[in-house]
């Protein structure tokens, strides 16, 4: 792996002279990004779509709430475009974000570590607006224009967000040109997928534009019992009556049904040695009757108006409704015990869980922007107000069956040796054990039985309390240009209010506030190279991080814990090459965070939370993306992360390495199309690589996940350069066994073995 990046730099260097002669061809093959509307006016809210074919995106709206070139923003931003998503065959979000530097999927969910910091926020950001509950089943990527990973705690922009970084999903917007695309895919694990993407004007003057994206997918898995069905439909309309006004309205409807895959169990250590390969990577602790159903509606409308060349107004509103219906069998994160309370490491202690939740989310963002001059200083001044309200409505609840059966018919949460005579018993493989409420999972003899709630004693019944979490914020931001310097200064005042048992007689209200600064400086070395430094602070009320857990009764609500606080110090360089067809970013950073709320990993009380004192992450990262020549694109990234625990209630962990974070990771994807005078003119080839060094699991340090390198490839065929493309993608070419992450002995997340997909795409 260590020889790959010098090789890439050599390739880029040797191609430089060739690129000078083909820049016109590159320009002809790339339609300019639709950052502009009529009259060369910059969009200030993303209304019109992007037509570029590049692996890199030049700009971001969300990072500063203005249409700014990434090169001019004093913060690291990694972008994955729809073209890279399509060429890589990245059907799911995790397949896309792992191609950026420092982003590590830790499980099969939307759970990542970014720059060594574990994500706590359960929602994603869509078009710069925060949502809830994007945690479990992976969303489809068919309606995604690009994925932006905005590094560091961006609370000055987004309010409560994760310290490591924020993942912003930018959806496809209408185009002023007619374009239609349909796609069908089949692949390994009985995968079938169909999608469509239609866009164009609805009137002759092209002031009314539309776009509609749709997708349906059915897929099984290399994992036992796992299958998923996903449906997505997303119409979008833009109205641009003149050069001063633009309106966009968008609807996203999604319906996902599947099984939550809680991971692969393995045997406990024998004589201090852990064998990761003693159980098959397909082994699943669930049951055939398990299910997870999620339905979601997101409605967004955006408005932008310029009163003059110096004053503009922008507003965006998002409404999200989300429901969850879950039934599952999963481990309590512990092994069974015998009658002497000694662990039996071939038997997993299990629980049965049912959960339903109902959420309504409202987001409003409004701001004025001013283009001013004071002497030699140019100002892009922004002042605004944000409101977000997350309402967990009444009617939700969680039931669970766990613990041990007593002879009197009741259930005990733990096994107490002194009271062993009171417990029912069972014998497995010649060992007498206390009889569990939910049958042990036998790693030596796994069996899958259809069960229901009637088969257990539901000894934990919890009504999920209604809750309302509201954030009001006022903020001001100024981008000041002076000669070769650009200063980015921001200040945001947030007021948080969390009400548990909302609209009931026993409301619990917690109020907090925070003043959040943002300071950044960019220096233009020349037209191609900028250097920058930045300082950011983050603030995250804990009610935003634990809403999937029912915190009632003796368990305190998340809002009662101290908020998670963080800061970022960063220096970096941003550059463009080959007439802006290639971009390069590199950064050195340090992130500190304190008051990290996390699960206590208590098998007798799986919902218990504890606070870790502090963590620190330092590192270096770089991203390279774009055209090397007119026929050759590349996306490559590298990350070095030194993340450690600096304060913890368990003093033995102080100075220890952060969990599920490799020190070194690298990604590569490249595509080459044979040119028109070649005998292979209808063909293109793709090649990819992913490397991660070793990781330690989340809740145990008794074993380590080994490093891995996985190779991918693709062949593309466009007969006679027609509007049809046939793509054959191969993942994990050499069938490497590897693990994305782990929590403990009973929850490892192996990567997929060798797999293939065949996709036919037709554009008209």
Secondary structure as UniProt FT lines:
FT   TURN            2..3
FT   HELIX           4..14
FT   HELIX           16..29
FT   TURN            34..35
FT   HELIX           38..40
FT   STRAND          59..60
FT   TURN            62..64
FT   STRAND          68..69
FT   HELIX           70..72
FT   STRAND          77..81
FT   HELIX           82..88
FT   HELIX           93..97
FT   TURN            98..99
FT   TURN            101..102
FT   STRAND          103..105
FT   STRAND          112..114
FT   TURN            115..116
FT   STRAND          117..118
FT   STRAND          125..126
FT   TURN            127..128
FT   STRAND          129..130
FT   TURN            142..143
FT   STRAND          144..151
FT   HELIX           155..158
FT   STRAND          165..171
FT   STRAND          179..187
FT   TURN            188..190
FT   STRAND          191..201
FT   TURN            204..205
FT   STRAND          208..219
FT   TURN            224..225
FT   STRAND          228..239
FT   STRAND          245..258
FT   TURN            271..272
FT   TURN            276..277
FT   TURN            281..282
FT   TURN            288..289
FT   STRAND          291..306
FT   STRAND          311..338
FT   TURN            339..340
FT   STRAND          343..374
FT   TURN            375..376
FT   STRAND          377..392
FT   TURN            394..395
FT   STRAND          397..401
FT   STRAND          404..406
FT   TURN            407..408
FT   STRAND          411..412
FT   HELIX           417..422
FT   STRAND          425..428
FT   TURN            429..430
FT   STRAND          431..434
FT   STRAND          441..442
FT   TURN            443..444
FT   HELIX           453..455
FT   STRAND          460..463
FT   STRAND          467..482
FT   TURN            483..484
FT   STRAND          485..500
FT   TURN            502..503
FT   TURN            505..506
FT   STRAND          508..524
FT   STRAND          529..540
FT   HELIX           542..544
FT   TURN            547..548
FT   TURN            553..554
FT   HELIX           558..560
FT   STRAND          564..577
FT   TURN            578..581
FT   STRAND          582..599
FT   TURN            603..604
FT   TURN            606..607
FT   STRAND          609..629
FT   TURN            630..631
FT   STRAND          632..647
FT   HELIX           651..653
FT   TURN            654..655
FT   TURN            659..660
FT   STRAND          664..673
FT   TURN            676..677
FT   TURN            679..682
FT   STRAND          683..692
FT   STRAND          695..696
FT   STRAND          704..705
FT   STRAND          708..717
FT   HELIX           719..721
FT   STRAND          724..731
FT   TURN            733..734
FT   STRAND          739..744
FT   TURN            745..746
FT   STRAND          747..750
FT   STRAND          755..763
//
